[in-house]
Amino acid sequence: MDAATPVVVRQGRRRPSGALEGEVLAALQRAGIPLTPREVQATLPGELTYSTVVTILSRLHGKEVLTRTPRGRAYAYAPLTDEAGLAARRMHKILDGRTDREVVLTRFADGLDEADAALLRQLLSDGLPRPR
């Protein structure tokens, strides 16, 4: 390529990392029932290929975010829990991987704003409610 040849920079429609997983998970949560990859594909905007949807669903299943049950020649996928439950699972996973749990929990609690710290104190003193 010589100096006169223009360089074309493509502005791809690529989503940020994890955005597709978030969109797929949100679609499944909105549905409220298990969906096959084809059904998930139909609910999403844009032109995602079937294989892309299957890959995303498989990754989410591998991360233990989704359950899957056979339905015909495919699987039907459903979230294991709601968004709050997923956030809690991520927090547990991080904490479980640490040997210095006390330090991690102390720094976490120290970083809370006053309202969240008061809520946490209240939850711990009242006994944690069990999610429904």
C-alpha positions as CSV (number, residue, x, y, z in Angstrom):
1,M,0.0,0.0,0.0
2,D,1.4,3.4,-0.9
3,A,1.0,6.7,0.9
4,A,-1.8,7.7,-1.5
5,T,-3.9,4.7,-0.6
6,P,-6.5,5.7,2.0
7,V,-6.8,3.5,5.0
8,V,-10.4,2.5,5.7
9,V,-11.2,2.1,9.4
10,R,-14.4,0.1,9.8
11,Q,-16.8,1.2,12.4
12,G,-18.1,-2.2,13.3
13,R,-21.4,-2.8,15.0
14,R,-19.6,-4.9,17.6
15,R,-21.1,-4.7,21.1
16,P,-19.1,-4.3,24.2
17,S,-17.8,-7.5,25.9
18,G,-20.6,-9.2,27.7
19,A,-23.4,-7.1,26.1
20,L,-24.8,-10.0,24.1
21,E,-24.8,-12.2,27.1
22,G,-26.7,-9.5,29.0
23,E,-29.2,-9.1,26.2
24,V,-29.8,-12.8,26.0
25,L,-30.2,-13.1,29.8
26,A,-32.6,-10.2,29.8
27,A,-34.7,-11.8,27.1
28,L,-34.9,-15.0,29.1
29,Q,-35.9,-13.1,32.2
30,R,-38.6,-11.2,30.4
31,A,-40.0,-14.4,28.9
32,G,-40.5,-16.0,32.3
33,I,-40.4,-19.5,30.7
34,P,-37.6,-21.6,29.2
35,L,-36.9,-20.7,25.5
36,T,-35.1,-22.5,22.7
37,P,-32.3,-20.7,20.9
38,R,-34.6,-20.0,18.0
39,E,-37.2,-18.4,20.3
40,V,-34.4,-16.3,22.0
41,Q,-33.2,-15.3,18.5
42,A,-36.7,-14.1,17.6
43,T,-36.9,-11.9,20.7
44,L,-33.6,-10.1,20.1
45,P,-33.2,-7.0,18.0
46,G,-30.7,-7.0,15.1
47,E,-29.6,-9.9,13.0
48,L,-27.9,-12.4,15.3
49,T,-27.3,-15.8,13.7
50,Y,-28.7,-18.9,15.2
51,S,-25.2,-20.2,15.9
52,T,-24.3,-17.0,17.8
53,V,-27.3,-17.4,20.0
54,V,-26.5,-21.0,20.7
55,T,-22.9,-20.1,21.6
56,I,-24.1,-17.4,24.0
57,L,-26.6,-19.7,25.6
58,S,-24.0,-22.4,26.0
59,R,-21.5,-20.0,27.6
60,L,-24.2,-18.8,30.1
61,H,-25.0,-22.4,30.8
62,G,-21.4,-23.2,31.4
63,K,-21.1,-20.2,33.8
64,E,-24.0,-21.8,35.7
65,V,-26.3,-18.8,35.0
66,L,-28.8,-20.8,33.0
67,T,-30.5,-24.2,33.2
68,R,-31.3,-26.2,30.1
69,T,-33.8,-29.0,29.5
70,P,-34.3,-31.0,26.3
71,R,-37.1,-29.8,24.1
72,G,-37.4,-31.6,20.8
73,R,-34.1,-31.5,19.0
74,A,-32.9,-28.4,21.0
75,Y,-32.6,-27.3,24.5
76,A,-34.8,-24.8,26.3
77,Y,-32.9,-22.4,28.5
78,A,-34.0,-20.5,31.6
79,P,-32.2,-18.3,34.2
80,L,-31.3,-19.9,37.5
81,T,-32.3,-16.8,39.4
82,D,-33.2,-13.1,39.0
83,E,-30.7,-10.2,38.5
84,A,-30.2,-9.8,42.3
85,G,-29.5,-13.5,42.7
86,L,-27.0,-13.4,39.9
87,A,-25.1,-10.5,41.5
88,A,-25.1,-12.4,44.8
89,R,-23.8,-15.5,43.1
90,R,-21.0,-13.5,41.5
91,M,-20.1,-12.0,44.9
92,H,-20.0,-15.5,46.5
93,K,-17.9,-16.9,43.7
94,I,-15.3,-14.1,44.2
95,L,-15.3,-14.6,47.9
96,D,-15.1,-18.4,47.7
97,G,-11.9,-18.0,45.7
98,R,-10.1,-16.1,48.4
99,T,-8.2,-17.3,51.4
100,D,-8.3,-13.8,53.0
101,R,-12.1,-13.6,53.3
102,E,-11.9,-11.4,56.4
103,V,-9.8,-8.8,54.6
104,V,-12.0,-8.9,51.5
105,L,-15.3,-8.6,53.5
106,T,-13.7,-5.8,55.6
107,R,-12.7,-3.8,52.6
108,F,-16.1,-4.4,50.9
109,A,-18.0,-3.2,54.0
110,D,-15.6,-0.2,54.4
111,G,-16.3,0.9,50.9
112,L,-20.1,1.0,51.4
113,D,-21.8,4.3,51.6
114,E,-23.6,5.1,54.9
115,A,-27.0,4.0,53.7
116,D,-25.8,0.6,52.4
117,A,-23.7,0.1,55.6
118,A,-26.8,0.8,57.8
119,L,-28.9,-1.6,55.6
120,L,-26.2,-4.3,56.0
121,R,-26.0,-3.8,59.7
122,Q,-29.8,-4.1,60.0
123,L,-29.9,-7.2,57.8
124,L,-27.2,-8.9,59.9
125,S,-28.8,-7.9,63.3
126,D,-32.3,-8.9,62.2
127,G,-31.3,-12.2,60.6
128,L,-31.1,-12.4,56.9
129,P,-34.4,-12.9,55.1
130,R,-34.6,-15.9,52.9
131,P,-35.3,-15.0,49.2
132,R,-38.6,-16.3,48.0
